[in-house]
Amino acid sequence: MNPLTTEQQEVLMGAAFEQARIAETTGEVPIGAIIELDGEIIGRGHNLRETSQDATDHAEILAIKQACQAVGSWRLERARLFVTLEPCPMCAGAIINSRIAEVYFGAADPKAGAVGSLLNLLTDTRFNHQPAVFPQVMEPQAKALLQDFFRTIRAKQKQLKKTQSNG
């Protein structure tokens, strides 16, 4: 595969950020993902766990499902995944199983990251597929999006406690 320029990476990660913002508007943790193949976005996803009450409704999983439907195969061998947060073990497993060629992510996830933070499933040669990994794409923006989201939640919780104690 031809390497992507920084500009191309930023455009595609921007599309993942659009998905993250959709998640945020519905009260979901703002994580978004897209899958690109041959210059076209073939899969999009954003967190839906709270909405669906389904633990598997991660952005990456939803984008992979949509991409597989678009190409009519479970194999995404030349595809690139862009996601705003480092994939968890479940999503890393789906990436391996779908044979995605390249994974680009924004912020590291020290609590659940399986692409270098806690462990690295994607470079483990015991698996039959190891995609190329490109971390820290637009990392400051990815971190800020998550930090702002959780800061807002904490402020709302603090205000609610204050209101309840005065009530």
Phi, psi and omega in degrees: 000146177283136179293147178275145173285164176302320180297316178297318178300317182292323177296313181291321176293328175301322177294324176293323177296324177301318177296319179299321180292326175298315178302314183299321181294340179258009178086008178274157172300129187284084175235130181228155180214149171223158174236129181248140176216123178053041176083004182236140174280118183250354179209139177225147176198153173217159182307135176224016185301315182292318181295313185270342188057039178238116184298341182268001182277059175273156181306314183296316182298315181294321178293320179296316179301315181295319180295318179299319177295321182296322182263351179072030181204154174278350180269122179243051194298333179250011185274156176241134176255132173241126182220143186286339180230143178310130180299147176277177179302319180298313182290323176299320177298318178294324177297314179298311184294331180271356176065029177303136186282320185221142179235125177243129177224158183274273185272143172289155178238094184294344181267332185216008185290129181245023179233034176135333183284299178267320178202174178228093180288331187284342178251006180285114185287356175287340175275159184278359181214134176229104178288158171288141184240133179233095182276169170065031175281116183055039184303314181302319179292321180295316178297315182298320180301313180289316180298317179297319179300310183288330175297318178296317179298314180298321179295319178296319179295320179297316179296320179296316178298319180296316180296317181292324181284338178270345188281000000 
